[in-house]
Amino acid sequence: MFYPHTNTDLLSVMAMLDDATVENGCMQMVKKSHKAGFLDHTKDGLFINACTERSYWQDKSTLENITPRAGGISIHHCLTLHGSGPNLSGKQRRGIVFSYRADDAYQLADGVWDDTGLLICGKRSERVRCDAGTMRMPKTHRYPGFPFGHAWNQDGELAKKRNYYE
């Protein structure tokens, strides 16, 4: 998980600006990998932006090419293993990703972007729900002085302005 939260009620939606094809390095997902729970994305204690449990990628029958056309979308759960191969086509493969979380899923590590915490609908519950279990917090070099990122604030500047100061 790239930015761990207190629970896994999160999903990402990618809206394609160009067609995604196998030739231009479309995203691949490992079928049913979200059921495996938290998988290791660290090497020597540092987050490396890739799952180090390579066995999930070895069975080619579990890989699914995600090929929406321009204007189409793909949706995946936060625990779904996914990645892209190299773009060998010479054509662009652009998309924009929106991540959605339940209001009670608080971010534990990594960074907070300006729109992090933007409330789409409903009201703030002022509660945090935690999934059972434990996980090792991923350390990062991206934020000097903050070994686990600077996520403790929970709301980016845009979200603060919109959610709390209307």
Rosetta blueprint (number, residue, H / E / L):
1 M L
2 F L
3 Y L
4 P L
5 H E
6 T L
7 N L
8 T L
9 D L
10 L E
11 L E
12 S E
13 V E
14 M E
15 A E
16 M E
17 L L
18 D L
19 D L
20 A L
21 T L
22 V L
23 E L
24 N L
25 G L
26 C L
27 M E
28 Q E
29 M E
30 V E
31 K L
32 K L
33 S H
34 H H
35 K H
36 A H
37 G L
38 F L
39 L L
40 D L
41 H L
42 T E
43 K E
44 D L
45 G L
46 L E
47 F E
48 I L
49 N L
50 A L
51 C L
52 T L
53 E L
54 R L
55 S H
56 Y H
57 W H
58 Q H
59 D L
60 K H
61 S H
62 T H
63 L E
64 E E
65 N E
66 I E
67 T L
68 P L
69 R L
70 A L
71 G L
72 G L
73 I E
74 S E
75 I E
76 H E
77 H E
78 C L
79 L L
80 T L
81 L L
82 H E
83 G E
84 S E
85 G L
86 P L
87 N L
88 L L
89 S L
90 G L
91 K L
92 Q L
93 R L
94 R L
95 G E
96 I E
97 V E
98 F E
99 S E
100 Y E
101 R E
102 A L
103 D L
104 D L
105 A L
106 Y L
107 Q E
108 L L
109 A L
110 D E
111 G L
112 V L
113 W L
114 D L
115 D L
116 T L
117 G L
118 L L
119 L L
120 I L
121 C L
122 G L
123 K L
124 R L
125 S L
126 E L
127 R L
128 V L
129 R L
130 C L
131 D L
132 A L
133 G L
134 T L
135 M L
136 R L
137 M L
138 P L
139 K E
140 T L
141 H L
142 R L
143 Y L
144 P L
145 G L
146 F L
147 P L
148 F L
149 G E
150 H L
151 A H
152 W H
153 N H
154 Q L
155 D L
156 G L
157 E H
158 L H
159 A H
160 K H
161 K H
162 R H
163 N H
164 Y H
165 Y L
166 E L
